Amino acid sequence: MKIRQKRYASGVVKWEADLGEINGRRVQRYFPTREQAKEFVREAQASLKLHGTDATFVSLADRLLFTKWKEELSKVGANIEQAGIFFLKHHVPLKQGPSLVELGKTYICAMQAGGESSLNAEKTIYSLKLPNLRNLFRYAETKGVHDIRDLSREFIEAWISEAGGKAETKKNRIRTVRHFLEWARRSNYIPFNPIMGRDNAIAVGEEKKGDILSYGVKEVRSLLYQVLNGQHRSKYNSYTDSYEWVSYRPFMGYIAAALFCGMRPEEIKRTPLSNLDLVSRRIVVTGKASKTNKPRVIELSRVATAWFRLWRRFCPEQTTLMPETFPGRWRGLRAVSGLPRLHDGLRHTFASMHYAEHQNAAQLQAVMGHDETQDTLFAHYRAVKTTGGEWMTKKMADEFWNLMPTAVRDYKEQK
């Protein structure tokens, strides 16, 4: 039995505890410190004297797992011998993984290479998963935890409580860590996911939310007018001593997709123009583009078709629904149109106006691509008031669905 220091290319240093050949297999374990490796060797030597090579081959983590299984199986009347047989039949040997931080990096790389699903989208990885995992790793560092197998449900619950934040923030942290741990389980780094399943779920409670709002017809008309006639002040030209001005018309396709089709921004970004059929009047959201990984076909309304066709006439060279330099110009377009900032405001407006017009929740749910119950529609998307304080009515919806290009062309004179 030997103890050696191992230095990886990443700079991580591990201590290898080599027990040699046991039952025809080489037994090696790796630890962050020399003391932990020595403790493992001492325990293995003691176990060898008491129980022989069969017991020595089972690691401490495996023995803890067996204890958990024994407790669960005893609830249905299994004795220790039956539990042992079940364990040996179903247990998959675990990999000796790197440190928690290094394993997190491996997980992120796996997500980046996981295809075009919205779960692996760049925004999801860098705005949600990475910050949440870094927060967890910093907390684990303060508690002296460096091995993923030490992340128990109680430990994660304590981290969630200490990190604080709103209920939705806590839920996002739990989702991120649960997905990370499930990936680790499927990769055989841990025997089970400590926060997977109803019995191990971590409840964070609910918080009262304000009313969901949508844009009113007046705000939408102002937005469409600016898209049709407005310009954005761009970079300064030192030769002419003046600013360059760029039309907002490249936003027509994006706004038609979000406002009149209810598509999510990421879905618009990932949907190619070949999926827009103005002859058959439909747009296809593929599984790769969809947030729920399920494809759907959206039948284009008369007003959506009109704005899409006008966009293709004005911007025939544009190759994507999402215009270039989107964030800055979108903020400018919103400001000049007088639109207050609403998260997914165009999608909320579509849902609210569609329901007010048709009163058909099942149809609206299918169009919006919900993968849950209809409660999601009413809890998160359908507004009953506009940002101006007006109640949503059938008359307002009728006006919305008739905002054709000809109806907003002379909006400036109507203001």
C-alpha positions as CSV (number, residue, x, y, z in Angstrom):
1,M,0.0,0.0,0.0
2,K,1.5,3.3,-1.2
3,I,0.7,7.0,-1.0
4,R,1.9,9.2,-3.9
5,Q,1.4,12.9,-4.9
6,K,-0.3,13.4,-8.3
7,R,-0.1,16.8,-10.1
8,Y,-2.5,17.3,-13.0
9,A,-2.1,19.6,-16.0
10,S,-4.7,21.9,-14.6
11,G,-2.5,22.5,-11.6
12,V,-4.7,20.5,-9.2
13,V,-2.7,18.4,-6.7
14,K,-4.1,15.1,-5.4
15,W,-2.8,12.4,-3.1
16,E,-3.1,8.8,-4.4
17,A,-3.8,5.9,-2.0
18,D,-2.8,2.7,-3.9
19,L,-4.0,-0.5,-2.2
20,G,-2.5,-2.7,-4.9
21,E,-4.3,-5.7,-6.4
22,I,-7.4,-6.8,-4.4
23,N,-9.6,-9.6,-5.9
24,G,-7.9,-9.2,-9.2
25,R,-8.5,-5.4,-9.5
26,R,-6.2,-2.5,-8.8
27,V,-7.7,-0.3,-6.0
28,Q,-6.7,3.3,-6.1
29,R,-8.3,6.3,-4.4
30,Y,-7.5,10.0,-4.6
31,F,-7.7,12.7,-1.9
32,P,-7.0,16.4,-1.6
33,T,-4.6,16.0,1.4
34,R,-2.0,13.5,2.4
35,E,-3.6,13.1,5.8
36,Q,-6.9,11.9,4.2
37,A,-5.0,9.4,2.0
38,K,-3.2,8.1,5.0
39,E,-6.4,7.7,7.0
40,F,-7.9,5.8,4.1
41,V,-4.9,3.4,4.0
42,R,-5.1,2.9,7.8
43,E,-8.8,2.1,7.5
44,A,-8.3,-0.3,4.6
45,Q,-5.5,-2.1,6.6
46,A,-7.8,-2.5,9.6
47,S,-10.7,-3.6,7.4
48,L,-8.5,-6.2,5.8
49,K,-7.5,-7.7,9.1
50,L,-11.1,-7.9,10.3
51,H,-13.1,-8.8,7.2
52,G,-10.7,-9.8,4.5
53,T,-10.4,-8.5,0.9
54,D,-14.1,-8.4,0.0
55,A,-14.8,-5.8,2.6
56,T,-11.7,-3.8,1.8
57,F,-12.7,-3.5,-1.8
58,V,-15.9,-1.7,-0.8
59,S,-15.0,2.0,-0.3
60,L,-16.2,4.1,2.6
61,A,-18.6,6.0,0.2
62,D,-20.0,2.6,-1.0
63,R,-20.5,1.4,2.6
64,L,-22.4,4.6,3.5
65,L,-24.5,4.0,0.4
66,F,-25.2,0.4,1.4
67,T,-26.2,1.7,4.9
68,K,-28.7,4.0,3.2
69,W,-30.1,1.3,1.0
70,K,-30.3,-1.1,4.0
71,E,-32.4,1.4,5.9
72,E,-34.8,1.9,2.9
73,L,-35.1,-1.8,2.2
74,S,-35.7,-2.6,5.9
75,K,-38.9,-0.6,5.6
76,V,-40.3,-3.2,3.3
77,G,-39.1,-6.2,5.4
78,A,-35.7,-6.9,3.9
79,N,-33.0,-8.3,6.2
80,I,-29.3,-7.4,6.0
81,E,-28.5,-10.4,3.7
82,Q,-31.2,-9.5,1.2
83,A,-30.1,-5.9,1.3
84,G,-26.5,-7.0,0.6
85,I,-27.6,-9.1,-2.4
86,F,-29.7,-6.2,-3.8
87,F,-26.8,-3.8,-3.3
88,L,-24.2,-6.0,-5.1
89,K,-26.6,-6.6,-7.9
90,H,-27.6,-3.0,-8.6
91,H,-24.7,-0.9,-7.4
92,V,-22.6,0.8,-10.1
93,P,-19.0,1.5,-9.0
94,L,-18.3,5.2,-8.7
95,K,-15.6,7.1,-10.5
96,Q,-13.0,8.9,-8.5
97,G,-13.8,12.4,-9.5
98,P,-11.7,15.6,-9.3
99,S,-12.4,18.4,-6.9
100,L,-15.8,20.0,-6.7
101,V,-14.7,23.1,-8.7
102,E,-13.0,21.0,-11.4
103,L,-16.1,18.8,-11.7
104,G,-18.2,22.0,-12.1
105,K,-16.0,23.1,-15.0
106,T,-16.5,19.6,-16.6
107,Y,-20.2,19.9,-16.2
108,I,-20.3,23.4,-17.9
109,C,-18.2,22.1,-20.8
110,A,-20.7,19.2,-21.2
111,M,-23.6,21.6,-21.2
112,Q,-21.9,23.8,-23.9
113,A,-21.4,20.7,-26.0
114,G,-24.9,19.5,-25.5
115,G,-26.5,20.9,-28.6
116,E,-28.8,23.8,-29.3
117,S,-31.4,23.1,-26.6
118,S,-32.5,26.2,-24.6
119,L,-31.2,24.4,-21.5
120,N,-27.7,24.7,-23.0
121,A,-28.2,28.2,-24.3
122,E,-25.3,30.6,-23.8
123,K,-27.6,32.9,-21.8
124,T,-28.7,30.1,-19.5
125,I,-25.2,28.9,-18.9
126,Y,-23.5,32.2,-18.3
127,S,-26.4,34.1,-16.6
128,L,-27.8,31.3,-14.5
129,K,-25.8,28.1,-14.2
130,L,-22.3,29.6,-13.7
131,P,-23.3,32.2,-11.1
132,N,-25.3,29.7,-9.1
133,L,-22.6,27.1,-9.1
134,R,-19.9,29.6,-8.2
135,N,-22.0,30.7,-5.3
136,L,-22.3,27.1,-4.1
137,F,-18.6,26.4,-4.5
138,R,-17.7,29.5,-2.5
139,Y,-20.0,28.4,0.3
140,A,-18.5,24.9,0.1
141,E,-15.0,26.3,0.4
142,T,-15.9,28.2,3.6
143,K,-17.2,24.9,5.0
144,G,-14.2,22.9,3.9
145,V,-16.1,20.7,1.5
146,H,-14.2,19.8,-1.7
147,D,-15.9,16.5,-2.7
148,I,-19.2,16.3,-4.6
149,R,-20.2,13.3,-2.5
150,D,-20.3,15.5,0.6
151,L,-23.1,17.6,-0.9
152,S,-26.0,16.3,1.1
153,R,-29.6,17.6,1.1
154,E,-29.0,19.3,4.4
155,F,-25.9,21.0,3.2
156,I,-27.6,22.4,0.1
157,E,-30.6,23.5,2.2
158,A,-28.2,25.4,4.5
159,W,-26.6,27.1,1.5
160,I,-29.9,28.1,0.0
161,S,-31.0,29.6,3.4
162,E,-27.7,31.5,3.9
163,A,-27.5,32.8,0.3
164,G,-30.9,34.4,0.7
165,G,-32.8,36.1,-2.1
166,K,-36.3,36.0,-3.5
167,A,-38.2,32.8,-3.8
168,E,-37.7,32.6,-7.6
169,T,-33.9,33.1,-7.1
170,K,-33.8,30.3,-4.6
171,K,-35.8,28.0,-7.0
172,N,-33.3,28.8,-9.8
173,R,-30.4,27.9,-7.5
174,I,-32.1,24.6,-6.6
175,R,-32.8,23.8,-10.3
176,T,-29.2,24.5,-11.3
177,V,-27.7,22.4,-8.5
178,R,-30.2,19.5,-9.0
179,H,-29.3,19.4,-12.7
180,F,-25.6,19.5,-11.9
181,L,-26.0,16.6,-9.3
182,E,-28.1,14.6,-11.7
183,W,-25.4,14.9,-14.4
184,A,-22.9,13.8,-11.8
185,R,-25.0,10.8,-10.9
186,R,-25.5,9.7,-14.5
187,S,-21.7,10.1,-14.9
188,N,-21.2,7.8,-11.9
189,Y,-19.5,10.5,-9.7
190,I,-22.1,10.1,-7.0
191,P,-24.4,7.2,-6.1
192,F,-27.6,9.2,-5.9
193,N,-28.9,12.7,-6.3
194,P,-29.6,14.0,-2.7
195,I,-32.3,16.6,-3.9
196,M,-34.0,14.6,-6.6
197,G,-37.5,13.3,-6.1
198,R,-40.5,14.4,-4.1
199,D,-39.2,13.2,-0.7
200,N,-35.9,15.1,-1.1
201,A,-37.3,18.3,-2.6
202,I,-36.3,21.6,-1.0
203,A,-39.3,23.9,-0.4
204,V,-38.6,27.7,-0.5
205,G,-42.2,28.9,-0.3
206,E,-44.0,31.4,-2.4
207,E,-44.0,35.2,-2.5
208,K,-46.8,37.4,-3.4
209,K,-46.3,38.9,-6.9
210,G,-47.7,42.0,-8.3
211,D,-50.3,42.0,-11.1
212,I,-49.0,40.9,-14.5
213,L,-49.2,43.8,-17.0
214,S,-49.2,44.1,-20.7
215,Y,-48.8,47.0,-23.1
216,G,-52.0,48.8,-24.2
217,V,-53.1,49.5,-27.8
218,K,-51.8,53.1,-27.7
219,E,-48.3,51.9,-26.7
220,V,-48.2,49.2,-29.3
221,R,-49.3,51.6,-32.0
222,S,-46.5,54.0,-31.0
223,L,-44.0,51.1,-31.1
224,L,-45.2,50.0,-34.6
225,Y,-45.1,53.6,-35.8
226,Q,-41.5,54.0,-34.7
227,V,-40.6,50.7,-36.4
228,L,-42.1,51.9,-39.6
229,N,-40.8,55.5,-39.6
230,G,-38.3,56.0,-36.8
231,Q,-34.5,56.1,-36.9
232,H,-31.8,55.3,-34.3
233,R,-28.9,57.7,-33.8
234,S,-25.8,55.6,-34.5
235,K,-22.0,56.4,-34.4
236,Y,-20.6,59.9,-34.9
237,N,-19.0,60.6,-38.3
238,S,-16.0,63.0,-37.9
239,Y,-15.8,63.7,-41.6
240,T,-19.3,65.1,-41.8
241,D,-19.3,66.3,-38.2
242,S,-22.7,64.6,-37.7
243,Y,-24.3,61.4,-36.4
244,E,-25.4,58.6,-38.7
245,W,-29.0,57.5,-38.5
246,V,-30.2,53.9,-38.9
247,S,-33.8,52.9,-39.6
248,Y,-35.7,50.7,-37.1
249,R,-37.3,48.7,-39.9
250,P,-35.0,45.7,-39.3
251,F,-37.0,45.2,-36.1
252,M,-40.2,44.5,-37.9
253,G,-39.6,40.7,-38.1
254,Y,-38.7,40.4,-34.5
255,I,-41.7,42.4,-33.3
256,A,-44.1,40.5,-35.6
257,A,-42.8,37.2,-34.1
258,A,-42.9,38.4,-30.5
259,L,-46.0,40.7,-30.5
260,F,-48.3,38.8,-32.9
261,C,-47.0,35.2,-32.6
262,G,-46.0,35.1,-28.9
263,M,-42.5,33.7,-29.5
264,R,-39.8,33.9,-26.9
265,P,-36.7,36.1,-27.6
266,E,-34.4,33.0,-27.6
267,E,-36.8,31.2,-29.9
268,I,-36.8,34.1,-32.4
269,K,-33.0,34.2,-32.3
270,R,-32.7,30.4,-33.1
271,T,-35.5,30.2,-35.7
272,P,-34.1,30.5,-39.3
273,L,-35.9,32.5,-42.0
274,S,-36.6,29.2,-43.8
275,N,-39.1,28.3,-41.1
276,L,-41.2,31.4,-42.0
277,D,-43.7,30.6,-44.8
278,L,-45.7,33.6,-45.8
279,V,-47.5,31.6,-48.5
280,S,-49.0,29.1,-46.1
281,R,-49.0,31.8,-43.4
282,R,-47.2,29.9,-40.7
283,I,-43.9,29.9,-38.7
284,V,-42.3,26.7,-37.4
285,V,-40.5,26.7,-34.0
286,T,-38.3,23.6,-34.0
287,G,-37.6,21.5,-30.9
288,K,-34.0,22.8,-30.8
289,A,-35.3,26.4,-30.8
290,S,-38.1,25.8,-28.3
291,K,-37.6,26.3,-24.6
292,T,-39.4,23.0,-23.9
293,N,-37.6,21.1,-26.7
294,K,-40.9,20.5,-28.4
295,P,-41.7,21.8,-31.9
296,R,-44.8,23.8,-32.7
297,V,-46.4,25.4,-35.7
298,I,-47.9,28.9,-35.3
299,E,-50.5,29.9,-37.8
300,L,-50.0,33.5,-38.7
301,S,-52.8,36.0,-38.1
302,R,-53.8,38.5,-40.7
303,V,-51.9,41.3,-38.9
304,A,-48.8,39.2,-38.3
305,T,-48.7,38.2,-42.0
306,A,-49.0,41.9,-43.0
307,W,-46.0,43.0,-40.9
308,F,-43.9,40.0,-41.9
309,R,-44.5,40.8,-45.6
310,L,-43.7,44.5,-45.2
311,W,-40.5,43.6,-43.4
312,R,-39.4,41.3,-46.2
313,R,-40.1,44.1,-48.7
314,F,-38.2,46.7,-46.7
315,C,-35.3,44.5,-45.6
316,P,-34.8,41.8,-48.3
317,E,-31.1,41.4,-47.4
318,Q,-31.8,40.6,-43.7
319,T,-31.1,36.9,-43.0
320,T,-32.3,36.6,-39.4
321,L,-35.5,37.5,-37.5
322,M,-33.3,39.0,-34.7
323,P,-31.7,42.2,-36.0
324,E,-28.0,43.0,-35.5
325,T,-26.9,45.1,-32.5
326,F,-30.2,44.2,-30.9
327,P,-29.8,45.2,-27.2
328,G,-28.8,48.8,-27.7
329,R,-31.2,49.6,-30.5
330,W,-34.1,47.8,-28.8
331,R,-33.6,50.0,-25.7
332,G,-33.6,53.0,-28.0
333,L,-36.7,51.9,-29.8
334,R,-38.5,51.3,-26.5
335,A,-37.5,54.7,-25.2
336,V,-38.6,56.7,-28.3
337,S,-41.9,54.7,-28.3
338,G,-42.6,55.5,-24.7
339,L,-42.8,51.8,-23.7
340,P,-42.0,51.0,-20.0
341,R,-39.6,48.1,-19.5
342,L,-41.5,44.8,-19.0
343,H,-39.9,41.4,-18.9
344,D,-41.2,39.5,-21.9
345,G,-43.6,42.5,-22.4
346,L,-44.4,41.7,-26.1
347,R,-45.1,38.1,-25.2
348,H,-47.3,39.1,-22.3
349,T,-49.2,41.5,-24.6
350,F,-49.7,38.7,-27.2
351,A,-51.1,36.3,-24.5
352,S,-53.4,38.9,-23.0
353,M,-54.8,40.1,-26.3
354,H,-55.2,36.6,-27.7
355,Y,-57.2,35.4,-24.6
356,A,-59.3,38.6,-24.6
357,E,-60.2,38.0,-28.3
358,H,-60.7,34.3,-28.3
359,Q,-61.3,33.2,-24.7
360,N,-59.5,29.9,-25.5
361,A,-56.8,29.0,-23.0
362,A,-56.0,25.6,-24.5
363,Q,-55.4,27.1,-27.9
364,L,-53.3,29.9,-26.5
365,Q,-51.3,27.5,-24.4
366,A,-50.4,25.4,-27.6
367,V,-49.4,28.6,-29.5
368,M,-47.2,29.8,-26.7
369,G,-45.5,26.4,-26.4
370,H,-46.3,25.8,-22.7
371,D,-45.2,22.4,-21.4
372,E,-47.1,22.6,-18.1
373,T,-50.6,23.0,-16.9
374,Q,-52.8,26.0,-17.9
375,D,-52.1,27.5,-14.5
376,T,-48.8,28.7,-16.0
377,L,-50.7,30.8,-18.5
378,F,-52.8,32.6,-16.0
379,A,-50.1,32.9,-13.3
380,H,-47.3,34.2,-15.4
381,Y,-48.4,35.5,-18.8
382,R,-52.1,36.7,-19.1
383,A,-52.6,40.2,-17.9
384,V,-55.9,41.8,-17.0
385,K,-54.5,45.3,-17.0
386,T,-52.2,47.4,-19.2
387,T,-49.2,49.4,-17.9
388,G,-51.5,52.5,-18.3
389,G,-54.0,51.0,-15.8
390,E,-56.7,50.1,-18.3
391,W,-58.7,46.9,-18.0
392,M,-58.2,44.3,-20.8
393,T,-61.4,44.2,-22.9
394,K,-62.7,42.5,-26.0
395,K,-62.9,46.0,-27.7
396,M,-59.2,46.6,-26.9
397,A,-58.2,43.2,-28.3
398,D,-60.2,44.0,-31.5
399,E,-58.2,47.2,-31.9
400,F,-54.9,45.3,-31.3
401,W,-55.6,42.6,-33.9
402,N,-56.3,45.3,-36.5
403,L,-53.1,47.2,-36.1
404,M,-52.2,46.8,-39.8
405,P,-49.3,48.8,-41.3
406,T,-51.9,51.1,-43.0
407,A,-53.5,51.8,-39.6
408,V,-50.3,53.1,-38.0
409,R,-48.7,54.8,-40.9
410,D,-50.2,58.2,-40.0
411,Y,-50.2,57.7,-36.3
412,K,-48.1,60.9,-35.8
413,E,-51.0,63.0,-36.9
414,Q,-53.3,61.2,-34.5
415,K,-51.2,61.8,-31.4
